C-alpha cells in the first residue's frame, strides 16, 4: 500500500500469495507419496520394461519390478468376443525421450488390440480429500508419442479382443507367442516382453445376473446449453454400447424420467405425465439391451414433480392417486413397446428413523398393482435386528451394501419377506463383482446381482478430486471431443470402434469392473463344463476344487478380499481347464457330425431310390 505498482512488484506479490496458499494447503491436505526406490533397486537406473501382475492397480510413479515381475508375462486365455488385458510398465533413466512406437507381434488374425497409456491424477484417500494421492486412473488411447519422465514409471494397458468370425482357428484351440517391443525416440528398442496366448474357440456365457453401473450418461455441472444437451445424448448412446460390449447385463437411469403435469388441485385435479424423456431413454436402452432385466430408475429415470422419497403427493393430490396414474400410464407404454419392467427407486439409504416416506411409496406402487411397475430401495441389513427389515415387507427389491450373512438368511427364509428379492451395490472391487458375486448367487444366498456407483457423477472439475466428492469412483470421464459416429456404425464395429472416435475417457475402475464381470462368467463357464461332463479327466479334481472354493467364500461386506494376483491366478487356472476341455472334446463333435452326415446322405439316397422305383 502506498508503493509504486510495477511489474516486478506485482509478480512479487503474486509469488507471495502463491507461497502462502501452498503453505496453507499443505497444512490442511497431506499427500500420500509413493516410495522412491532405494538400495539395490535405486542403483538399477536403466531402461526396463516388465509385465505387471496386478493390472496396474498398485502401480505408482516410482514403481520398480517386484520379484515376480519380469519380461516374461503370465499366460493369457481369451474366448470369443472377450477383451483380455495385458498390462506392462516402462521406466528409463534417460532424459528427454518418449515412446515413438510399440510393436505387437505374433497375434492370430482373429485377435486385434487396443493400446492405452495410464495417466496419473489426484485421488482422495479419505472422503474430504484431507489425505490424497497421485495414482494412475485414466486411460489415454496411444495415437502418437508418449512422453516419459526420467526415473518415473509409465504404465500401459494392452487390450486384446478376439473375434471368432475373423481369421483362422475355427473350432480349434490356438496357441501363440506374442511379443511386445517399445521403440524410444532416440532409436533404442526396449524388450521384448513375451506372453503365451491361448485362444479358445468358444464364448464364455454372458452373466446370468444383473451386473452394471448405476447411471449410464456422463454428468456435467448444471447447464441448459443446447450444445451440452446434444453432447450428453451422444455420449449416452455411446455409453450404452460400451457397457454392453464390456459384458454388463444392465444399466440404470437415463436422460430424464416422467414429469408430473397437474391441472387443477385436490380431488378435482387432472393428473398426467410427460414421458418424452423417459420414452427416449427406454427406447435406446431396449435397443442395445434387448433382454434387459427390470430397469431401475436411479440415475436419471425417476418420476419428478412430487415427493417420492418423502412419500408425499403434490398440489393437494395424494401420493396414492399420483402413483396409480403413473403406474397405469407407464405400465401400458412398457407393455405396448415391449420394454423391460420399470423399478422405481423410492429411497437411498434412508436411516431407520426416516423409513415412513419410502414405505408409503413402496406400498402405493405395490397397491397400484401393475406387473410392469415395481419398487426398489438402496439400503443395508447389518444384523438380524436391523430396523430396515421393515422395508423388505413392502418393497420389491432391496439393493444392499452392508450385509450380514445371518440377516440375509432371515431375508431369504422369513415368510414376511417372501415377495422381496435383493441384490448388492457399491462393493467397489473386482473381487466383489466377480467371484464374490458368484458365491452370492448360489442357492443358499439367492442374490440377484450387483450394481456399482457410479458410471458418472460430476459436481465440479472432474479432473481435480479435491473439488468434488465422487469423481474418484466414476467409470468414465468426458473430454472436449464429441463423436459424430452414427448408431449403425457403433453397432457394426462394436467396442473396437469406441476408442477411435469417442470423446469418453475410460478409467482403470471401469476396466476393473469389466474384469470382475468376466471372472463371474469364467466361474459359470467352468460350472457348466463340469455339469455337462466336458472337463478332461485329469482336470476334474482341480475343477471341482476351484468351484468348491468359490462357492464357499465367506459372506459379508467386510470379509477379506482376494488380491488381483490371486484373481488372475484363478482365472488362468479356469482358462487352462477350459482349454484342455475344448481340445479333448473337439474331435468328438466332428466325428459325430461326420457319422450323422453319412447317415443322412445314405437315408436320402435310399428315399430317392424308392421314389424312382415307385415303391414309396
Buried (B, 14 or more C-beta within 10 A) or exposed (E): EEEEEEEEEEEEEEEEEEEEEEEEEEEEBBEEEBEEBEEEEEEEBEBBBBBBBBBBBBBBBBBBBEEEBBBEBBBBBBBBBBBBBBBBBBBBEBEEBBBBBBEBEBBBEBBBBBBBBBBBBBBBBEEEBEEBBBBBBBBBBBEEEBEBBEBBBBBBBBBBBBBBEEBEBEEEBBEBEBBBBBBBBEEEEBBBBBBBBBBBBBBBEBBEBBBBBBBBBBBBEEEEEEEBEEBBBBBBBBBBBBBBBBBBBBBBBBBBBBBBEBEEEEEEBEBBBBBEBBBBBBEBBBEBBEEBBBBBBBBBBBBBBBBBBBBBBBBEBBBBBBBBBBBBBBBEBBEEEEBBBBBBBBBEBBEEEEBEBBBBBBBBBBEBEBEBBBBBBBBBBBEBEBEBBBBBBBBBBBBBBBBBEEBBBBBBEBEEBEEBBBBBBBBBBBBBBBBBBBBBBBEEBBBBBBBBBBBBBBBEEBBEBBEBBBBBBBBBBBEEEBBEBEBEEBEEBBBBBBBEBBBBBBBBBBBBBBBBBBBBBBBBBBBEBBEEEBBBEEBBEBBEEBBEEBBEBEBBBEEEBBBBBEBBBBBBBBBBBBBBBBBBBBEEEEEEEEEEEEEEEEEEEEEEEEEEEEEE
